[in-house]
Amino acid sequence: MQADGPRACRFGRRWYLNNESWHPYVPPFGEMKCILCWCVSGETHCQRQECPPSACASPARRDNPCCAKCR
């Protein structure tokens, strides 16, 4: 028996379509903007944004709240 098409993914209380991506919402922290999840044929995959190592002693998070940059 074959499925009619690619399956959706359930994450928490929400359903996401195949190939859809989102930032997960994790209570009590809220939306995790530095993590990206996506749906692949009924399986949820998540990955934290990779940041290059900082070369300075006290980096700041200006443009990108997930990755620190030197001032």
C-alpha atoms as one frame of an Amber mdcrd trajectory, in Angstrom:
protein
   0.000   0.000   0.000   1.447   3.374  -1.024   0.873   6.738   0.607  -0.841
   9.457  -1.411   2.142  11.782  -1.036   4.841  13.002   1.323   3.783  12.880
   4.954   3.495  15.886   7.254   5.358  16.215  10.569   3.960  16.897  14.003
   6.022  19.051  16.346   4.393  19.904  19.653   0.767  20.718  18.906   1.336
  21.823  15.301   1.560  20.001  11.994   4.018  21.024   9.274   3.951  20.091
   5.601   6.720  18.164   3.894   9.703  20.499   3.165   8.317  23.187   5.481
  10.777  24.789   7.928  10.196  26.613  11.211  11.796  27.831  14.423  10.505
  25.589  17.228   8.487  26.990  20.108   9.558  25.482  23.420   7.608  26.445
  26.550   8.548  28.229  28.775  11.383  29.655  26.629   9.335  30.660  23.583
  10.503  30.624  19.976  14.033  29.266  19.571  15.315  31.559  16.804  18.785
  29.967  16.731  17.335  26.535  15.909  15.786  25.620  12.572  13.567  22.570
  12.106  12.237  21.119   8.859   9.945  18.302   7.807  11.231  15.529   5.523
   8.709  12.826   4.602   7.120  12.701   8.037  10.346  13.071  10.030  11.296
  16.247  11.889  14.936  17.336  11.754  16.322  20.231  13.810  19.704  21.925
  13.827  21.196  24.777  15.831  22.649  27.589  13.718  26.403  27.110  13.419
  28.503  30.138  14.259  32.147  30.773  13.363  34.478  31.002  16.366  34.973
  34.499  17.714  38.501  35.922  17.530  38.039  38.633  20.165  37.858  38.648
  23.963  34.372  40.184  24.329  32.197  39.591  21.254  28.812  41.284  20.832
  25.594  40.008  19.254  24.519  42.895  17.037  23.137  41.845  13.660  22.622
  38.176  14.459  21.308  37.316  17.951  22.562  33.722  17.552  26.192  34.428
  16.690  28.603  36.811  18.383  30.878  39.130  16.365  33.803  41.293  17.343
  33.071  44.973  17.866
